[in-house]
Every structure is written in structure tokens, then in C-alpha cells.
Amino acid sequence: MTARIRLLFSFLAALLLAAAVPALTAPSASAASEAVAHPMFVPGHAAPGFVQSAATPAGYGPADLVSAYKLPSSTAGSGQTVAIVDAYNDPTAEADLGVYRAQYGLPPCTTANGCFKKVNQNGGTTYPPTDAGWATEISLDLDMVSAICPKCHILLVEATSATYANLGKAVNEAAALHANAISNSYGGGDVSDSSAPYYNHPGIAVTASSGDSGYGVSFPASSHYVTAVGGTHLVKASNTRGWSETVWSGAGSGCSTLNTALSGQSSFNTGCAKRAEADVSAVADPATGVAVYDSTPYGGRSGWQVYGGTSVSSPIIASVYALAGNAASVNNNYPYAHSTSFFDVTSGSNGSCSPSQLCKARVGWDGPTGLGTPNGVGGF
């Protein structure tokens, strides 16, 4: 009897091992389709010494961001559409967007007036389940588009879940609906473009957050086809610009081991054999965060809040592309050919690495901030 029991256990163990092996050796395409991304926002607070009137929410608002990056937001952007791709549903997205825009005197952007459109990953209006964290991400992204490009139309595409397969379908849907720029404020570990082939859309500017965990690459920012957006600490200053920036310590950076380098990076000594991250940057430090309105409660927070993370910087840069209006004729190498059109960020770091430019700011390109932050739209 004991021998039979042993034989039975051996047989069951063999079956379990056989079942496990295919999962462990699945091709990269399957792994990518099941990999889950996470949103890139970080709760924050207004910059130390930053003073707003009692009637104004804490955190940087549209006027601050337009001033910091010298943008033509009051005159440019008409006829452009910026798409926001995120996972799950934000049931209060349009209403919250209305509160934000009314607070800052921006023109209404609604379904009724044709400025705002919300669809699922297939272009329909049966939305995925609500997720409070992703709802926060969505509100943040919509507010940043409004701040930078108030004349732009906004397309929100909600993926069924946070897998790259579903987020990728949402990116493809945004492209099919003729977005001029597509922002992706999410990410995970390095993934090959061949196993997640969703971000190659010539004629559309696709941006992606570089990450919020310091030195280390994140996909889709590590894709060959996107503009990888890093992050800075932004404060007012008594200089000609009126602002100064250093590296945000949480901004992601590094070398992809899977995706090919941009040709435009070849003369910038990135230290990477393959794709180097990031390309450009904008404010992301939650300690110098932006004002956001979100009425879907998350973590005990709702209403007016302050957020940071490269979730902030990606939709900012997508909206700057829209202000420039050149996406149909440029690609993500374009900033490298116009590197003087950026505010160079030359101090701060996001960790320890070798070579040091991958994690430490310097004159010219560096990992956490790329070429720097927008000085107008000349780099886009």
C-alpha cells in the first residue's frame, strides 16, 4: 500500500512539474500580454514657500506651468487632440475636468461641445470597472492637458485592465481616432517592442512616463517609438527665467537591454548600447506638485489635491507636442536635433550608477531629465 501511495505522489508531482514548465518558459509575447503596468502618480504637496491666494488650490496651476516652460498656451493648440490612455474607469472624469477648468478660467471642455470624448479600448461607451487609483491618474492626466493646451480637444481611452495587451489596444484605438499626441502615464519593467508592439504610430507623438522609483528603466518609456519623459523639482527663482529646476530623485532612467537606441541619441554620450531613457522632462517632484481635482475617493483623498510623479510630466510633454502642431511630420528624434530649445537641468541625481550620466544631472543630456525641460515649443 505504501509503495502505491509513493507511486501516486510521484505521478502527481510529475504532472505539476509538467504544468509549471510551460508557464516558466512562455515566449516573451505572452509574458508581455499578461504583464501589468501601474500608474505613475505620487501624492504630494505645494512647494515650500509657494503662496497661493486662499481661493486658489494648493499646487502649481496652469499659469505657473505656462510661465515655467514659456508656452504659447493662450494662442496655440486649436485643432489638436491629445489622447490620455489609462486603465479602468473614472466615472467622474468629465465632471472633475469641468471643476478644474472652471477654477482656472479655462474654456469648458465637454462631450456636449465636442471638446471631450471618452471611450473604452474598442472605441465604445461600455466602460470598464471603476478603479479609484487609476481614476486619480485619469483626473491628473486630463488636468495637465487642460493646463498646457486649453484649446486642445481631449480624448480619454480607458483600457479594460492594466495589462500591456489591453493598454496597447487602447493606444491603438487612440491612434485610430486621430489623436495628434498620446500620453501614457504608466509603466513596469523593461519589455521589448516586439512583444508589445503598440507604440509605433508614425505621425503621432507618443509620450510615456519614465518611472517614479529612481534609477532603473520602465516600459513603455523604454520603447524605441516613444518620447520618454523624466521628472524635475521645479521652484520659483529670482533669475531671468523666474524658475529653476533640479533632478527629481524619483525620476526613472537607464538603459533598455531590449530595444534599439534612437539615432538622435548617438552624439549625446548616453552610455547605453541600446535605448537610453529619458529624452526630455518636466515637473514631477511631489514636493513641488501640481493642483488636481478628483472627486472619486482614493486613499482617503478626494476633491482638490496635490500630485507629482512622472504621471505629471508625460501629459505635459504630450500637450507641448500638441501646442507645437508638428507631430505629423516629426518623430521622437526631433528633440535631439533641437537640443538648444530646452532648459538644461544640471544638478541632482536619482541614485548611483555607472556611467554617472545615467543617474546624475550634467550639462547636456542626462538620464533623469534627458535634454531638459521645454523652453517654448522649439524642441517639439
PLY file of the C-alpha trace (Angstrom):
ply
format ascii 1.0
element vertex 380
property float x
property float y
property float z
element edge 379
property int vertex1
property int vertex2
end_header
0.00 0.00 0.00
2.83 2.38 0.93
4.54 1.74 -2.39
1.34 2.55 -4.26
0.95 5.83 -2.33
4.54 6.78 -3.14
3.94 5.99 -6.80
0.78 8.12 -6.76
2.63 11.07 -5.21
5.44 10.73 -7.76
2.90 10.75 -10.58
1.14 13.85 -9.20
4.48 15.65 -8.75
5.39 14.92 -12.37
2.05 16.29 -13.55
2.54 19.50 -11.53
6.04 19.98 -12.90
4.84 19.45 -16.45
2.11 22.03 -15.93
4.53 24.55 -14.47
7.19 24.34 -17.17
5.15 25.94 -20.00
4.36 28.92 -17.75
8.01 29.35 -16.86
9.18 29.09 -20.45
6.39 31.00 -22.18
7.51 33.23 -25.05
8.07 36.92 -24.34
4.99 37.95 -26.31
2.76 36.03 -23.90
4.61 37.45 -20.89
4.16 40.97 -22.20
0.46 40.47 -22.80
-0.03 39.42 -19.17
2.39 41.91 -17.56
0.61 44.57 -15.53
1.56 48.26 -15.56
0.96 50.66 -12.70
0.09 54.36 -12.71
2.91 56.85 -12.12
1.35 59.42 -9.77
2.68 60.27 -6.29
0.70 62.20 -3.64
2.43 65.46 -2.82
2.17 68.98 -1.50
2.86 72.50 -2.65
6.47 73.67 -2.89
7.90 75.16 0.32
7.34 78.91 0.28
4.83 78.66 -2.57
1.99 81.05 -1.81
-1.47 80.95 -3.35
-4.49 83.07 -2.52
-6.99 81.49 -0.15
-9.40 80.92 -3.03
-6.83 79.04 -5.12
-6.00 75.32 -4.65
-2.53 74.37 -3.43
-0.04 73.19 -6.02
1.03 74.63 -9.34
-1.78 75.64 -11.67
-1.87 76.39 -15.40
-0.37 79.87 -15.16
2.62 78.52 -13.23
3.36 75.76 -15.72
2.91 78.03 -18.74
5.28 80.55 -17.14
7.88 77.94 -16.21
8.04 76.48 -19.72
7.38 79.66 -21.76
4.48 78.12 -23.66
2.06 79.70 -26.17
-0.92 78.07 -24.43
-3.29 81.01 -24.92
-2.84 81.07 -28.69
-1.84 77.58 -29.92
-3.40 74.13 -29.94
-6.65 74.65 -31.84
-7.50 71.61 -33.96
-5.18 69.32 -31.97
-6.31 66.29 -29.96
-4.35 64.92 -27.00
-5.27 61.37 -26.01
-4.92 60.04 -22.48
-4.56 56.26 -22.18
-5.13 54.70 -18.76
-6.69 51.57 -17.31
-10.15 51.08 -15.81
-12.89 53.69 -15.47
-13.02 57.11 -13.90
-16.78 57.66 -13.55
-16.37 61.34 -12.66
-13.74 62.21 -15.27
-15.75 64.74 -17.25
-17.33 66.41 -14.22
-13.98 66.70 -12.44
-12.39 68.12 -15.57
-15.10 70.77 -15.57
-14.31 71.77 -11.98
-10.59 72.11 -12.77
-11.13 74.21 -15.87
-13.70 76.45 -14.20
-11.34 77.07 -11.27
-8.65 78.42 -13.57
-10.85 80.24 -16.04
-10.25 77.78 -18.88
-12.95 77.28 -21.54
-15.30 74.33 -20.95
-14.25 71.01 -22.48
-17.28 68.72 -22.59
-18.85 65.94 -24.56
-21.65 68.33 -25.49
-19.37 70.94 -27.09
-17.23 68.31 -28.83
-14.05 69.06 -26.89
-14.05 65.93 -24.70
-14.57 62.31 -25.71
-14.38 59.20 -23.55
-14.29 55.67 -24.96
-13.23 52.18 -23.98
-10.31 50.38 -25.64
-12.55 49.34 -28.53
-13.97 52.83 -29.12
-17.29 52.11 -27.42
-19.04 53.58 -24.40
-19.39 50.47 -22.25
-16.70 51.33 -19.74
-14.53 49.01 -17.66
-14.92 48.66 -13.88
-14.03 51.66 -11.74
-10.65 51.67 -10.03
-10.04 54.57 -7.62
-6.27 54.67 -8.10
-6.50 54.75 -11.87
-9.33 57.30 -11.58
-6.88 59.58 -9.77
-4.39 59.02 -12.59
-7.00 59.89 -15.19
-8.01 63.12 -13.45
-4.38 64.14 -13.12
-3.71 63.49 -16.80
-6.80 65.36 -18.01
-5.95 68.34 -15.81
-2.41 68.55 -17.15
-3.63 68.58 -20.76
-6.04 71.36 -19.81
-3.28 73.35 -18.10
-0.85 73.19 -21.01
-3.16 73.16 -24.03
-6.60 74.56 -23.11
-7.53 74.88 -26.80
-6.84 71.19 -27.46
-9.53 68.55 -27.67
-9.11 65.71 -25.17
-9.67 62.01 -25.89
-9.77 59.62 -22.92
-9.34 55.93 -23.78
-9.91 53.55 -20.88
-8.33 50.10 -21.11
-10.21 47.10 -19.75
-7.33 46.29 -17.39
-3.73 47.29 -16.74
-2.13 44.57 -18.86
0.05 45.83 -21.69
-2.17 43.93 -24.10
-5.21 45.99 -23.08
-3.35 49.27 -22.60
-1.81 48.67 -26.02
-5.23 48.18 -27.59
-6.24 51.49 -26.04
-3.18 53.18 -27.57
-4.09 51.74 -30.97
-7.66 52.99 -30.53
-6.40 56.48 -29.68
-4.37 56.44 -32.88
-7.35 55.18 -34.90
-9.40 58.08 -33.54
-6.82 60.50 -34.95
-5.12 61.79 -31.81
-2.18 64.07 -32.52
-0.43 63.11 -29.29
-0.94 60.16 -26.92
0.19 60.23 -23.28
0.89 57.08 -21.26
1.34 57.73 -17.53
2.06 54.14 -16.51
4.81 51.60 -16.70
6.57 48.49 -15.48
9.80 46.63 -16.14
11.66 46.69 -19.45
9.69 44.99 -22.25
10.68 44.50 -25.89
8.89 46.41 -28.63
8.47 43.12 -30.48
6.42 41.62 -27.64
4.36 44.77 -27.01
4.08 46.35 -30.47
1.59 49.06 -29.62
3.51 52.31 -29.55
4.76 52.68 -33.13
2.44 55.28 -34.66
4.26 57.50 -37.18
2.76 60.96 -37.35
1.57 60.83 -33.73
3.64 61.99 -30.76
3.57 59.22 -28.15
4.89 60.05 -24.66
5.49 57.80 -21.65
6.43 58.34 -18.01
9.99 57.31 -17.15
9.07 55.95 -13.71
8.84 57.04 -10.09
11.34 54.74 -8.37
14.64 56.39 -9.24
17.38 54.86 -11.38
16.06 51.99 -13.50
14.22 51.69 -16.81
10.47 51.44 -17.31
8.36 50.37 -20.28
6.79 51.87 -22.40
9.25 54.70 -21.76
11.98 52.30 -22.88
10.24 51.73 -26.21
12.10 52.84 -29.33
8.95 54.60 -30.52
8.01 56.94 -27.68
9.30 60.14 -26.10
10.43 59.06 -22.64
9.61 61.77 -20.12
11.64 62.20 -16.92
10.99 64.47 -13.98
12.25 67.55 -12.15
11.91 69.53 -8.95
10.55 72.93 -10.03
10.68 76.08 -7.89
10.28 79.81 -8.45
13.55 81.72 -8.57
14.85 85.27 -8.83
16.56 84.74 -12.19
15.76 85.75 -15.75
13.58 82.72 -16.30
11.80 83.12 -12.97
12.13 79.40 -12.22
14.83 76.82 -11.57
14.90 73.03 -11.78
16.91 70.14 -10.45
16.51 66.38 -10.88
13.59 64.78 -9.07
15.16 61.87 -7.19
12.27 59.57 -8.13
12.53 60.03 -11.91
13.31 56.83 -13.78
16.30 56.50 -16.12
18.72 53.98 -17.55
19.42 51.68 -20.49
16.98 49.29 -22.07
18.51 45.88 -22.70
15.82 45.02 -25.24
15.05 47.99 -27.52
17.24 49.74 -30.06
18.72 53.19 -29.47
17.32 56.31 -31.05
19.53 57.57 -33.87
19.23 61.06 -32.43
20.95 59.94 -29.21
24.15 58.84 -30.96
26.07 62.07 -30.36
24.96 62.62 -26.75
27.14 60.04 -24.99
24.28 58.35 -23.17
26.39 55.41 -22.03
23.81 52.94 -23.39
24.33 50.39 -26.15
20.57 50.36 -26.68
17.69 52.72 -25.94
18.53 55.34 -23.29
15.88 56.84 -21.02
14.79 59.67 -20.66
14.52 62.06 -23.64
13.02 65.19 -22.07
11.38 66.08 -18.76
9.02 68.35 -16.83
7.97 68.87 -13.23
7.32 65.62 -11.36
8.51 66.03 -7.77
5.50 65.65 -5.43
7.22 68.20 -3.19
6.68 70.75 -5.98
3.45 69.20 -7.14
0.54 70.33 -9.29
-3.07 71.01 -8.36
-5.51 68.25 -9.35
-9.24 67.85 -8.84
-10.60 64.32 -8.41
-13.86 63.53 -6.65
-13.51 59.73 -6.77
-12.11 58.95 -3.29
-8.74 57.23 -3.19
-6.71 56.54 -0.07
-8.85 58.93 1.93
-8.24 61.75 -0.55
-10.79 63.47 -2.77
-11.51 66.93 -4.13
-8.58 69.33 -4.59
-5.24 67.61 -4.10
-1.56 67.97 -5.00
0.21 65.29 -7.03
3.58 64.60 -8.56
5.27 61.72 -10.33
6.20 61.33 -13.97
2.43 60.95 -14.42
2.53 64.75 -14.38
5.36 65.19 -16.84
4.14 62.80 -19.57
0.82 64.58 -20.32
2.60 67.93 -20.05
5.02 66.93 -22.80
2.28 65.35 -24.95
0.43 68.67 -24.72
3.56 70.63 -25.66
3.77 68.48 -28.80
0.18 69.47 -29.49
0.98 73.16 -29.00
3.83 72.81 -31.50
1.49 71.14 -34.00
4.29 69.26 -35.78
3.57 65.63 -34.83
2.52 64.63 -38.35
5.98 65.47 -39.70
8.40 64.73 -36.82
9.40 61.73 -34.72
10.98 61.23 -31.30
14.46 62.04 -32.64
13.32 65.62 -33.29
14.16 66.98 -29.81
17.76 65.78 -30.21
18.16 67.88 -33.34
16.84 70.91 -31.42
18.54 70.42 -28.07
19.09 74.15 -27.56
15.31 74.60 -27.22
15.33 73.19 -23.69
16.12 74.40 -20.20
19.12 72.24 -19.32
18.90 70.65 -15.86
22.42 70.32 -14.50
22.17 69.32 -10.83
20.68 66.49 -8.81
20.53 62.71 -9.18
18.16 59.77 -8.89
20.59 57.18 -7.50
24.01 55.64 -8.06
25.10 54.23 -11.39
27.88 53.84 -13.90
28.38 55.72 -16.12
27.23 58.56 -13.92
25.27 60.45 -16.60
22.59 57.77 -16.44
21.56 58.91 -12.96
23.27 62.25 -12.31
22.49 65.56 -13.99
25.16 67.26 -16.08
25.44 69.82 -18.84
23.67 68.36 -21.86
21.81 65.04 -21.87
21.46 63.01 -18.70
19.26 60.08 -17.74
16.79 61.59 -15.25
15.97 64.72 -17.27
17.07 63.90 -20.82
17.75 67.06 -22.81
15.94 69.13 -20.18
12.54 70.80 -19.96
10.62 72.82 -22.58
11.73 76.36 -23.34
8.80 77.09 -25.59
7.88 74.62 -28.34
11.03 74.76 -30.47
12.14 71.28 -29.42
8.88 69.67 -30.50
0 1
1 2
2 3
3 4
4 5
5 6
6 7
7 8
8 9
9 10
10 11
11 12
12 13
13 14
14 15
15 16
16 17
17 18
18 19
19 20
20 21
21 22
22 23
23 24
24 25
25 26
26 27
27 28
28 29
29 30
30 31
31 32
32 33
33 34
34 35
35 36
36 37
37 38
38 39
39 40
40 41
41 42
42 43
43 44
44 45
45 46
46 47
47 48
48 49
49 50
50 51
51 52
52 53
53 54
54 55
55 56
56 57
57 58
58 59
59 60
60 61
61 62
62 63
63 64
64 65
65 66
66 67
67 68
68 69
69 70
70 71
71 72
72 73
73 74
74 75
75 76
76 77
77 78
78 79
79 80
80 81
81 82
82 83
83 84
84 85
85 86
86 87
87 88
88 89
89 90
90 91
91 92
92 93
93 94
94 95
95 96
96 97
97 98
98 99
99 100
100 101
101 102
102 103
103 104
104 105
105 106
106 107
107 108
108 109
109 110
110 111
111 112
112 113
113 114
114 115
115 116
116 117
117 118
118 119
119 120
120 121
121 122
122 123
123 124
124 125
125 126
126 127
127 128
128 129
129 130
130 131
131 132
132 133
133 134
134 135
135 136
136 137
137 138
138 139
139 140
140 141
141 142
142 143
143 144
144 145
145 146
146 147
147 148
148 149
149 150
150 151
151 152
152 153
153 154
154 155
155 156
156 157
157 158
158 159
159 160
160 161
161 162
162 163
163 164
164 165
165 166
166 167
167 168
168 169
169 170
170 171
171 172
172 173
173 174
174 175
175 176
176 177
177 178
178 179
179 180
180 181
181 182
182 183
183 184
184 185
185 186
186 187
187 188
188 189
189 190
190 191
191 192
192 193
193 194
194 195
195 196
196 197
197 198
198 199
199 200
200 201
201 202
202 203
203 204
204 205
205 206
206 207
207 208
208 209
209 210
210 211
211 212
212 213
213 214
214 215
215 216
216 217
217 218
218 219
219 220
220 221
221 222
222 223
223 224
224 225
225 226
226 227
227 228
228 229
229 230
230 231
231 232
232 233
233 234
234 235
235 236
236 237
237 238
238 239
239 240
240 241
241 242
242 243
243 244
244 245
245 246
246 247
247 248
248 249
249 250
250 251
251 252
252 253
253 254
254 255
255 256
256 257
257 258
258 259
259 260
260 261
261 262
262 263
263 264
264 265
265 266
266 267
267 268
268 269
269 270
270 271
271 272
272 273
273 274
274 275
275 276
276 277
277 278
278 279
279 280
280 281
281 282
282 283
283 284
284 285
285 286
286 287
287 288
288 289
289 290
290 291
291 292
292 293
293 294
294 295
295 296
296 297
297 298
298 299
299 300
300 301
301 302
302 303
303 304
304 305
305 306
306 307
307 308
308 309
309 310
310 311
311 312
312 313
313 314
314 315
315 316
316 317
317 318
318 319
319 320
320 321
321 322
322 323
323 324
324 325
325 326
326 327
327 328
328 329
329 330
330 331
331 332
332 333
333 334
334 335
335 336
336 337
337 338
338 339
339 340
340 341
341 342
342 343
343 344
344 345
345 346
346 347
347 348
348 349
349 350
350 351
351 352
352 353
353 354
354 355
355 356
356 357
357 358
358 359
359 360
360 361
361 362
362 363
363 364
364 365
365 366
366 367
367 368
368 369
369 370
370 371
371 372
372 373
373 374
374 375
375 376
376 377
377 378
378 379
